[in-house]
C-alpha cells in the first residue's frame, strides 16, 4: 500500500496556509498524478462519495478541478453512464460499501471506465485490500491504489472541522451509549490525524485526564472522552511514520479540550464582525442573502453571496470588533469617493455637510462604471448597517456589557433583575442566554432533580410557561 507524499507542506519555500496545502494535495498529488504515460485520454471522470465531495468542495472550486483534466464529477452511488474510453479517479472513504461499488464498476468484461486511479481519504483496512486483490479482472485495470490521508474539512485558511454533527448527542446524550460513543470518537480521531498527515507534523498529544475519583466512584464513559480521543489520534499517527517525509519525532503540540473548559463562549454575545453576522443575520453557513437594486427599476433583487476568504474585505474585517469594522468600512467608502472624479462631481452637487456611509453607498451605486469595484464594499456596508440596527433595536450594547460583567464577577443576580425590570422588551432568546450564563457561573443555585425545569428563576426571567412542565 503506497502512501501519499506532498511537497506543499515542506518547511522550505513560500508559506502556504492550511487550505492551500489541502487544495494542492487534492489537485496536484491526486488529480494531476492520476494518469497513464501512454494514455491517449486527456479527460478523466472524478467519482466521490458524500463525505469526499464535501472535502473537495471546501478546498477546491470546480474550475480548479476542470483545469486538472476532469470533465465529469460523479456520485459513486448513482447510476452512471459507461465511459470505457476514459480513465476514472476514485476519491472515496475506505468503507466496504465503497469498495463493493468500485469492484462492481471495474470488474467483468465491460467495465465502466478504462482505468481506475483509487485514492482513499483515510487508511484502508487490510481486509478490504485483500478483497480488492481477490478480483483478478479488476487488478490490471487499477492505475493507482493510494491513501491520501485527507479526511477533514478545511473551512478557512487556519481552521478545519471533522463534520461530526451528532457528536454532542453521541458523546454526551441523556442515554450513555458506549458503542455509539466509541464509533464517533474513532471517526474524529481518524479525521484529526489526517490533518497532521497533510501538514507533515507529528504532534505531542496532550489532553485533560479524567478527574481523580475515589475508589467507590465509577469512572463513566464521559470522563474518559479526552483520553479515548487522544489514544485514537496517537494510534493513527503511529501508522503515518511510514509516509515519506513524515517526521519520526514530535514537531508540535496537539491540545485536546472539551466544551467544559469554556462553557460560556457559545452562549455569550461575541462582538467580532464574523460572529455578529452568524449570530444576528440568520445565515445558512456562510451564505448571506444580499438585496441589490433592480436593473429594470423594479423592487430590489435578492442575491446569494458567500462570505469567504476570496473576499478581501471579509478577510480583513471578519475578526475586527463590529464598531471598528463599521468605522473602517466608512473610511473605505469615503476614500473611494475621494479618488473618483465622477463621484466628486456628484458629491459637490449636493449641499455641504458630511454624508453618511449609507448615502455614500447609494451615490456610488448610481455610477455604473464603478459598479464592479464597489460591489464588495456595498455588500459589507449593508451587512454592517443591518447588524448595527439590530444591536440598537435589541439593546445589545447594554446586554453585552452585563454579560461581560457577569463573567468577570463585576455583576450578580441583582444586576440581572435590574436589567430585566428596565428592559421588559428583551427577547426570549436573550433572557435565556442570561439564564444560561448564570447557571454556568452559579451551578449550585440550579442543582437538584428538577434543575431548570421548575426553577423560580424562570418566573423572574419571564420564561415560565405551562408547557415547561413535562414528564
N, C-alpha and C positions, 0 to 999 in steps of 0.2 A: 504494500500500500504506500503510495507516494504522498508526501505532504507538500502543501503549497509554500512557496517562498516569495517574498516581496522585497524589492529594493526600496519601496516607497517609505518604509519606516526606519531605514538605517540612520545612524547618527550623522553621517556626512551629508553635505548638500543643503539645499534650502529647507527651511522649516515647513512642514505640512501639517495642517490641522487634522483633527480626528476624522471629520467627514471626508476630507481629501484623501486620506490614507485608505479609507473604506472604498471610496469611489475608484481609486486607481487599482486596488486589488481586484475589484469586480470587473473593471473594463479591460485592464491590461493583463493581469495574471490569469483571468478566466476567459473572457470573451476573445481577446486578441490571440491568446495562445492555443485556442481550440481550432486547429487547422491541420490538414494533412499536406505535406510538402508538394506532392504531385497531384493534389486535388484540383480539378477544373472549376469546382463550385465556388463562387465568390460569396454568395449569400448563405446565411445559416438561420435555423429556427431556434429560438430560445424557449425552453419549456421549464416552468416553475410550478411550485405548489403555493398554497395560500400564505404560508409563512415567508418563503423566499421571495415572493413577488413584493411583499411589503419591505423586506430587507433591501431589495433592489430599488424600490421607489423612494426610499428615504435618502439614498446616496446618489442616484443617477437619474437623469432626465431621459426621455425617450430618444431625443436627438443624440445623446451620448451613446446609447445602445445601438442605434441605427448606424452611427459612424464607424462602429466596430464590425459591420457586416451582418447585422441581424435584421432580417426583413420581416420577421413574423414572431410575435410573442404568444405563447400558448399556455393554457392551464392543463396540467398533466391529467386531471380528472375529467376533462371534457372530451367528447368525441372529436377526433382530429382528421383532417384530410391527409391521405398518404402523400408524401413528397419524397419518393425514392431516389431522386437525383440530388437531394440536398442533405447536408450534414446537420445534426441537431446537437445543441448544448443543453444538457440537463443540469439545472441548479436546483437541487432538492434536499429535503431533510432525509437523514438515513433511517427511514422507517420501513417496516415490512411492506406496508401498502404501496409506498412509492417504488420500492424495488420490484414488486409484482407488476406494477404498471410499466416500468422500464422494460422488463423482460417481455411483457406482452407486446410492447411496441416493436422490439428489435428481434424477436425470435421468429422461427418459421421461414417459409420460402419467400414471403413478401413482407419484409419489414417496412415500417412507416418511413424510415429515413436511411440514408446511405451509411453514415457513421454516427455513433453516439459518443459525445465527449461528456463524461459524467463527473459533476463536481458536487460533493456533499457539503452541506453547511456546517456540519459538526462530525466528530469521529463516528465511523460506521462500525457496528458490532461485527465481530469475526464471523458469526453465523450467517449474516447477510452477505458478506463477501463470498463465503462458501456457496451460498445459494446462487449467486451470480455465476460463479465458476462452473457450476453443475451443468449449465445450459451451453452445450458445445456450439450451438448455432449462433449464440449471441457473442461469445468471446471475440471472434475475428472482426466483429462489427463495432467493437468498443475502441475508440481512438484514445481515450484517456479515462482514468478512474482515480480521482483525487479527492482529498479532504481540504476544502477551502478554510475550514475553521473560522467561519464568519457567520454568526447566527445572532446578531444583535441589531438594534435599530438606531442608526445614527441620527438623532433628532436635530442636532446642530453641530457646530464646529468643535464643541467641547463636551457634548453630552450624549448619552445613549439610554435606551430603556430595554428591558427584556420582554416587554409587551405581555406581561402575565396579568391580565385584568382581574382574574379571580383569586389572586394570591392572598389578599386580605381575608377573603371568605375561607379559602382552603387552609390557611395557617392559623387564623385567629377566630374562626367561626364559633357559634354557640356550642355546636356539637364537635368535639375533637375527633378528627378522622386521620389517624396516623398514615394510612395508606395514601390518601389524597395529599396530605401534607408532604410526605416524602417525595411523591411524584412531582409536586410543584417545586420543591427545593432542587430536585435533580435538573429540571429544566432551567431554573435560574442559574444554578452553578455552571452548567454547560455553556450557557449563553454568555455569562460574565467571563468565563475562562477564554472564550474565543476573542474577546476584546484584547486580551493580552497576547494572544497568538497573532493578531493583526499588528499590534504595536511593537511586537518583538520585545516584550518586557516580561520579566519573571519576578513577581512581587513577593515580599514578605506578606503573609495573610494574617491580619490582626483582627480580633473580634472580642466582643464582651462575653466572657464566660458566664454560665448560669450562676445566680447568687448562691452563696454558701447557705445551705439549708440544714436544719437539724436532722439527725438520723430518723426521726419519726415522720418527717415530711417527705412525701413522694415528689420526685422531680417530674414535671409534666413535659409533654412534647413542646409546648410553647417556650418553656425555659431553655430548651436546647436548640431552638431555631438558629441563632447565630453560630453555634458550634457545628451544627449539621451542615449549614451552608458553607462555612469555612472549610470543613473537611471535604465537601463535594468539589469545591473550586480547586483545592490543593491536589486532589486526586486527578482532576482533569489536566492541571498544569504539569504534573509529573510526566504525563504522556506526551506533552509537547516538546520535551527535551530532545527528541529525535528530529524535530523540524530544523532544517538548515537555517543557520544564523540565529536560532533561538538561544538566549542566554542560559548558561549552565549554573549560574549562581544568581542570587537575588539582586535586582537592579532598582527596585522601587518598593512602595508600600501600598497595600490594599487594606483599607479600614472598613470593616463591616459594622454598620449601625442599624438599629431598627427605630421605628417611629417613637418608641417610648423614651428615646433620648431627648426628643424635642416635640412634645405633643401639641404645643400651641401653634407652631408655624402654619399648619394647614387651616387654622381657624381665624387667626388674626388678620386684619387687612394689611396687605403688603402694598407699598406705595410706589413701586417702580412702574414705569410705563408698560412693560410687558405684563406684569402681574395684574395691573388695573384693567388692561384690555381683556384678559381672560376672566377676571372676576366680575366685571361690571357690564360687559357687552354681549354676553350670551353667545360667544363664538363657538363654532364647531372645530375643535382642534386649532389650527392657525388660520382658518378661513373667516374673513370678515366681509360682510355684505355692504358694499360701498354704493352710495347714490351719486350718480353722475348726471349732469344736465343733458336733456334730450337734444339730439341733433336736429329734430324736426320741430322743436319748440313746444313739445308736449310735456307731460309730467316727467319728473326725474326717472331715469332708468336704473335698475339695480344690477350691480356687477360684483361677482365674487372675486375677492382679492386674497392672496396668500401672504401672510406676514412672515417672511422667511429671510434667510441670510443673503439672498441675491438682491435684496432691497437695502441699499447703503444707509438710508435714513433710519430704517428699523434697526440695522446693525449698530448704528451709532447711539441711538436713544433708548433701546429696549431696557437697559439696566439703569437708566437715569431715573431719579425721582420725578414724579409726574409734573411737579412745579418747574423743575429745571428743564424737563423735556418741552413743556409748553413755551417757556421763555426762549429756548434755543430755536424752536420752530418759528416763532415770531421774528427772530433775528434773521433766520434764513429767508423768510418771505420778504422782509424789508430789504435785505441785500439783493435779492433777485430783482425787486422793483427798481432799485437804485442803479443797477447795471444795465438796464434795458431802456433805450431812448423812448420807445413807443409807450412803455409803461410810465416813464417820467412825464411824457406829454399828457397822458390821461390823468395822472396824479395831479399835474399842475393845473388842469382844467377845473379841479374841484376847489372848493373854498379851503382856506387854511385850516390847520388843525391836524393832529396826528390821527392816522387811520388805525382801526382795529385790525387784528390778524384776519378776521373773517372778511372785512371789507377789502383788504389787500388780496385775499384769495379770490374773491369774486372779480376783482379788477383784472387779475392775471388770466383768469379763465376766459375772459372776454377777448383775449388776444390769441387767436388760433395759431399764429406762428410759434408761440411759446408753449403750446398745449402739451407737447411731448415731454418737454423739460419739467413742466410743473405738475404733471400727473401725480408723481410720488409725493411731492410736497403737499399738494392739496389733500391727498388721501390722509396724511398724518395730521394735518391741521384739523380736518373734520373729526378724526378719531379723538385727538386730544381735546377738542372742543366738547364733544359728546361726553367724554369722561368727566371733564370739569363741571359740566352741567349736572351730571348725576351726583357728583361729590357735593355740589351746592344744594341740590334739591333734597338729598337724603341726610344732610348734615353730617357727612362722614368725617369732616375735619375734627369736630368735637368728639365724635365717637372714636376715631382713631387715636386721639390723644388720651382718652380714657383707657382704651385697650393697652396702650404703651405704659401708662401709669400703673395699671393693674399688674402687668407682667413684671415691672421693675419694683413693685412694692410701694409705690408712691400713692396708691389709691386702694380703697377697700369696698366692702359691701355698701357702706353709707353713700359713697360717691356714685355707685351704680344706681342705687334707689333714687338719689337726687337727679341723676341724668334721666332716668325713666319718667320721673314725675314732671320734668320740664320738657321732655321730648316724647309725648304720648303718640306722636305720629310715626315713631321709629318702626321700621319694617319688622315683621315677624322673624325674618332671617337674621337681621342684626341683633335682635333681642336674644335669639338662640345662640348666636356667636358669643355674646357676653356671658350667657349662662354656661356655655362650654368652657370658656376661659376660667370662670370661677370654679367650675368642677375640677379643672386641671390644677389650679393654684391651691384650692382648699378641698382636697378629696375627702377629708374626714367629715365634712359637712354633708356629703352626698352618699355616705356609706349606708348599708342596710339592704334588706332583701328587696325592697321596692325601688331603691335607687332614685332615679329621677321621676319615675312614673307618677308618683303621687306626692312629690316633694312640694312643700309650701312655697318654694321659690317660683314655682310655675305660676302661682297666683300673683305674686309680686311682679313677675315679668309679663303678665297678661298673656301667658301661653297656655293657661289651663282650659281644657275643653273636655266634655264628657267622653269623647272618643279616645282621650289619652288613657282611660282606664280600660284595659283589655286583659283577657285571660292569657 
